[in-house]
Amino acid sequence: MAEWAEECDVLVVGSGAGGCCGAYTAAREGLSVILVEASEYFGGTTAYSGGGGVWFPTNAVLQRAGDDDTLEDALTYYHAVVGDRTPRELQEAYVRGGAPLIDYLESDDDLEFMVYPWPDYFGKAPKARAQGRHIVPSPLPIAADPELNESIRGPLGRERNGEPLPDMLIGGRALVGRFLIALRKYPNVELYRNTPLEELIVEDGVVVGAVVGNDGERRAIRARKGVVLAAGGFDRNDEMRSKYGVPGAARDSMGPWSNLGKAHEAGIAVGADVDLMDQAWWSPGLTHPDGRSAFALCFTGGIFVDQDGARFTNEYAPYDRLGRDVIARMERGEMTLPFWMIYDDRNGEVPPVGATNVPLVETEKYVDAGLWKTADTLEELAEQIGVPAESLKATVARWNDLAPKGVDEDFGRGDEPYDLAFTGGGSALVPIEQGPFHAAQFGISDLGTKGGLRTDTVGRVLDSEGAPIPGLYAAGNTMAAPSGTVYPGGGNPIGASALFAHLSVMDAAGR
């Protein structure tokens, strides 16, 4: 029998969208809740999200803006792109559950959302929507609450480049901030930082609590109704990435340093089954002078070439699809890292990337690090990046032949709504013709691993026989993602995290 340092009804591990939503639900339902966060900041990977959006079809925010989507259409789309890789009932729980969750949250004045049109990521799939099914938290001024700003992870400019904190919480930081403010209304909440999960405690086959670390000591916390694991992925643990075959490296993940997979390991240790453990939310990564390749999107020009100087993908495709193109070619032995973005001088030396996520530093630092190259001719540029000159010339010539037609006959760039989201109404095929010519180095990044503990439709963790482990729940990147091996649309990771944490607590509360 454990000696309990503290007791609560629900113990939540992690403080991203899932952890915060789970803690909020518990408090609002009259349960006592303890939330433990392993790192020095609240927010997890969610706090790094530029939008902080959720993919929740037919929610009230969309409907107030005139959205005419239906759940049947959304399910058709989701099933079409996910296929049978995950249980159909789990997919349906996600698609159907988002709108009721928004109704629940919006009844609290502290939790406010707005429409942010963002195309579905498989634009040719049945019932895909060009405007998407996506909402984001409303920005939150922090002038009256600077301590809140200091306590939330991010932005990346602060953590990686030492930039000052902004005076407005936006995106994922706004979502976390709104939950933290909402939690202040309830007396039955304890929030702890620098308190990592060490192990789960099981009595008579039931998870009854956990051991956490705090100031170098181990403390046992009893959870009378359940433990919710919403601690992110294992993206920053190279040993686990290697064990489960996740491509890429921990240093290039966008997750915080604390995403070490301790919740995964704790769940596995008490008999949890796992799935999708070789998967992540992928993206191309612009390489920065610190040597890390970071998530980049919103391309407005350029083409990607491989080690042979050949183009190999639709550069304007949704980032996960693009990342998977690179990984598939690497696994077939057709490609090595790095790859390069080739672009001309129409907008200068800085690559045509609208959202680098990690803010750019001075151009000379990229040049000095050998990451950005410039040459008067394509032959000279090819030599600098180590690709065959004739191949690069032929690749650019082919691209310039396609550009005036406005149709990418090779890889379909511009054929789907997402491809056109950042073109400002112009063509997706921007020629490369104004010297000098430039190249920027890219690698593979990810927004976190997406494999984890298998759950049922209310977040209960399942054992290898498919039976729930009493008292144990999982959400977000600690659970095996309902979306399987695809990324259906922006807001899927945060949406699944918040929803399944909410459903977990409601189940634990007997609601």
N, C-alpha and C positions, 0 to 999 in steps of 0.2 A: 504494500500500500504506500503510495507516494505521500510525502509530507508537503502539503500545498502551501505555497507562499501567498497565493491569491486565488480567488474563485470568481467565476462569472457564469452567465448563461451561455454566451457564445464567445469563443476566441477566434479572432480573425488574424491571419498571417499575411502581411503585405498591405501596402497603402496606395496602390494605383487605383484605377477605376473600380476594379472588383473589390479590393479591400475596403475602400471608402464607401462604396454602395452597400456592401454587406454590413459594415458597422452601422451605417445610417439606418438601414432597414431594421436591424436588431434593436437599436435604440428607439426608433419610432414605434416598433411593435411592443414596447414595454419591457424588453429584455435588457439585462446588464451585459455589457460588451467590453472586452479588452482587445485593442488592436495593437499588434507588435510589428514594427518596421525594422528591418535589419540595418539600414543605413542611417546616415545623419540627417536625411531629408525625407519628407513625405512625398509620395507621388509616383514612385516607380517609373517604368517605361512610359506610362501614360503622360507623365509631366513633360516628356520630350516631344510629344506630338504637337505639330504646328496647328492642327485643327481641333484635336480632342474630340473628333466626331464619332457618331454611332450610326450604324446602318440598321435602321429599324423601320421597315415598311409600314405604311399607312398610319404613322403616328400622328398625334393631334397637331403637332407643329407643322408638319407637311400639309395636313388637311386644311388648316386655317389659311395656308398660302395657296389653296386651290388645287392641291394634288388629287388626281383621280385614280391613283393606283389601287389595286385590290390585293388582298392576301393571296388569292388564288394565282394571280399573275406573279407575285413575288415568289411564291413557292415553286411555280413552274420554272422561273429563272434560276433560283437557288439549286433546285434538284438537277437542272440541266447542266450546270457547271460543276457541281460537287460530285454528282454521280452517286455510285454506291460505295464510295470509299469509307463513309461514316454511316451510322445507323439512320435510317430515314426518320425515325421518331425524334432523334436528337436534332436533326436539321429542322424539322417542323417546330420543335420547341423553341428554337432560336428565332425563326422567322415570325412565328405567331406571338412570341413573348415580348418583343420590343415595344410595341405600341402600348400595351397595358402598363409596362414599367414607366414609360414616359408620363402616362396619366397619373401614376402613383407619385412620381417625382415632382411633376408640375403643380401638384396641390400644395407644395411648399414654396413660398415666395422666394426662398434663397436659391432655388434650383430653376434656372431659366435657360431656355434653348432658342436657337434661331435656325432658319433654313440656310444651308450652304450647298448649292447645287454642285454635284460631283458625280460624273458619269459612272455607271456600273462598269466593271473592269472587263467584262466579256460582251462587248457591244453587239455582236452578231448572234448571241444566244437568244433563245425564245424569251420574250417578255423583258428583255433588258431595257433599261430606261436611260435615255441620254441625259436627263437631269438628275438621275440617281435617286437614292432613297436615304438621304444623308442629312443629319442635322448636327449642329455643334453647340457647345455651351456659349452663352453670351459672355463677352469680355467683362472683367471685374476690376474696377478701379481699386487701388490699394493704398491711396494716400492716407486714409484714416487707419490703416492696419498694416504698417510696414513689417511687423513681426510675422504676419502670415506670409508675406512675400519671401522673407528670409527662410522660412521653414519648409518651403516647397522646392523640390528638386528642379534644376534647370534655371534659366534656359541654357542651351548648349553653349552659347556665347560666353556666359559667365563661367561655366565649368571648364571649358577647354581653352578659352582665349582670355579669361580674366576681365570680360566686359562688365560694366555696371548693370545692376538689376533694372529692368524696365519699370515704369510706373503704372503698368496695367498688366493684369493677369489675362492671358489669352490662351486659346487652345486647350491642351491637356492640363496646363497649370490652372486655367480658369475652372475646369471641371473639378479638379482636386480641391481647389480653394473654396468653391461653392459647397462641396460636401463638408469640408472642415468647418465652415461657418454654420452650416445647417446642424452639425453635430453639437455645437455649443449650446443649443437649446435644451439638451437632454442631460440630466444629472447622472445617468447610469453608464457613462462612457469614460474609459481610460485609454489614452493614446500614448504609446511608448516608441521612441526612436532608439537607434543603436541597440536593438534587442532582437538578435537573430534567433530563428528556430533552430533547436538542436535535435530534438527527437519527439515523437509522439508517445503518449502513455496509454497503454491498453490494459483494461481490467475486464476479465470474463468475456473477452472478444469484442468489447466496446471501446472505442477511442474516447477517453474521458478527460483528456487534457494534453499538455505538452510541456516539455522542458525548453526554456529559452535562456539565452545568455544575456547578461546585463552587468556592465562594469566588471567583467572578468569572472563573474559568478554564475552558477547555474540555478535557475529558479523554476519551480514547477507551478504551472497555472492550471487549475481545474476548470473544465468547461462542462457545465451540467447538461447542455443541450446539443453541443456540437462544436467541432473545430472546422473552420473554413480556410482552406489553403488557397490563397490568391497572391502568391509571392513571385509572379513572373516566371520566366523561363530559366534555362541553364545556359543562356547564350554567352555569358562571360566566364564559363568554365571550360577551358580547352580540353581537360581530361575527359569530361563528359561528352563534349562534342566529338572527340575522337572515338570514344567507346560506342556511341550510337550512330556514328557515320554522318554527322552534320557537316556539310562543306563549309569552308571559310574558317576564320579565326576569331577568337574572342575579342581581340583588339579592334576589329572592324564592325562589331555589333553596335547597334544604337542603344542597347540596354544599359542600365547603370551597373556599376562595378559589383553591386550586391546580388545580381542575378546569377547565383552560383548553383542553383538546383537543389538547395537544401530541402525544400519542401517536397520535391520529387523523391529525393532519397529517403526522406522520412516516411512518405507514403508507401514506397516500395518495401521498406523495412517492415511494415505492418501488413503486407500482403496485397497491396494495390496492383492491379494490372495496368499496363501502359500501352500507348499506341502513338503512332506518328513521330516516334522519337528521332527520326532522321530529318525532320522537316523544320523549316523556319519561314518567316515572312521575309522574302528576299527583295533585294534592290541592287541596282548598280551603285557603286560607291566612288565618288570623286576622291582621289587621294590627296591628302593635305600634308603640309610640311612636317607634321609630327609622325608621318608614316602610316597614319590610319586612313582607311577608305571609308567614307561616310555617306549615308543615304542621300541621294540627290534625285530631284525630279524637276518637272516644268522645263523641259528642253525646248529651246526656240531656234535651233539650227544644229548644224554639224551632223556627222555620221560616225558610227563606231567601226573600227577596223581591228582585226586580230593580228597575230604574229606574222601572218602571211600578207598583210596589207589589204586584206579582203573584207568587205562588208559582210555581216553575218546575221543581222537581226533588224527588226523594226524598232528604231531608237525611241519612237514616241509611244510605244506600247506601255500599258500599266507596269509599274516598277517590278512587281513580283513576277509577272510573265517574262519581262526582260531578263531579270536575274536568273530565272529558270532556264531560259535559252542559253545563257552563258554556262551554267552548271551542267546542263545536258551535253553541251559540246565538250566541256572539260572531261566529263565522265566517259565520253566516247574517244577520248584522246585526240580530239580535233583542235583543241585550243588550250593555250596557256595564259596565265596572267603575267603582266597586266594587259589590258586592251586600251585603245586610245580613241579619244574623240578628235576628229579632224574637222576644222572649221576655218573660215576665212576671216579677213580683217574688217568686215563691214561694221562690227561693233567693238573692234579693238582686240586686245590680247586676252582679256578675260573670257573664259569659255561661256557659251550661250546656255547657261543653266540658271533658271529662274529661282529655284529653291535649293540651296546647298545644305540647308538644315544646320550644319556647323558653319558659322559665318566665315567668309573668306578673310584671310589676312592679306598683307601686302603682296602685290604681284611678284616682287623680286624674291620673296621667300620661296614661292613655287618654282621660279626659274632657277634659283640657287640650288634647290633640292633636286633638280632634274625632272620635275613633274610637268612643267609647261615648256614646250619647245616652240621656237619660231624660226622660219626660214623663208627666203625670197622665192624659192621654188619647191615644188613637191618632191623633186629628186633629193634636194638637201634635207627636207623634212624627213623623208623616208630613212635617210642615213642616220639622222639623229635619234629616231625611235627604233631603229634596228629592224626595219621591214624592207622587203624587196621594192626598189624604186619603181620598176616597171609595173608591178602589181598595184602599188598605191596610185600611180598615175592612171592606170586603167580603171580602177575602182572609182576615182573621182570623176573621170570622164564619163563613165556609165551613169553616175549620179547626176551629173550635169545634163546628160541627155534626157533623163527622166523628169527633171525638175520642171521644164517648161510645159510638159504634158499634164503635170499635176497628179499623175498616177504612178505609184511605186509598184511596178510590175514584178519586182523581186521579192519584197517582204511586206507589201501592203500598208506601208506607212500612210496614214491619213484616211484609212478605210473605216475607222470606228470613231464614235464621238469622243472617247478619251484622247485619241491622237490629236484632236483639234482643240482641246481644252485650253491650250496655252498659246495658240497661234494668233490671237487677236483678230480672228476672222480671215487671216491670210492662209496661204498654202502651207501644208506641212512639209513640202519639199523645197527647202531653201538651198539654192545652188552654192557651190564652193568655187569662187572665181576671182575674188578680190585679194590679191597678195598684199603683204606677206601672209603666209599660211601658218596655221597654228595646230598644235596637238596638246591635249591634256590627258594625263594618265588616270585610268579608272581601274578599280578592282571590284570585288563583291562585298556588299554589306548586307546586313539584315536588321529587321526591327524586332528581333527576338525569336527564339525557338517557339514552335507551336505544338510540339509533342508533349504528352504528359499523362496524367492519371486518367484512366477511362472512367467516365461518369454516366449516370442515367440522365433522364430529362429534367430532373430537379437538382442536379449537381452532386448526388450521392456518389462517392467513389466506389468502384466495383472491384471485386477480387478476380482472380483468374478463372473462376467458375461463372462470372457474371452476376454474382450476388453482392448487394450493397454491404460495405463495411460500416457497421453501426457507429454513428457519431462523427463520421468523416465526410467532408465535402471538398470540392475543388472548383475553381473558376479561372477564367483567363488563360494565360500561357502556362499555368500549372496543370490545367486539364488538357486532354487531347482535343484539339480544336474541332468543332462541328463542321468546319469548312474543309477538312481533309487536306488534300495536297494543292488546293487552289486558294485564291484570294478574291472572293466574289465582288467586293466593292469596298471603297474607303469607309472606315468605321467598323469593319468586322471584328478586328481584335479587341478594341475597347468596348464595342457593343456586347460581344460574348462575355467579356470579363464582368461588366456591370450586371448583365442579366442573370448569369448563372450564380453569381454571388447572392443576388437578391432572391432568386428561387431557392438557393440553399438555405438561407436564413428563414425564409417563410416555411420551408419544410421542417426545419429544426424547431420552429415555433409552433408547429401544428396548424398553420394557417391554410 
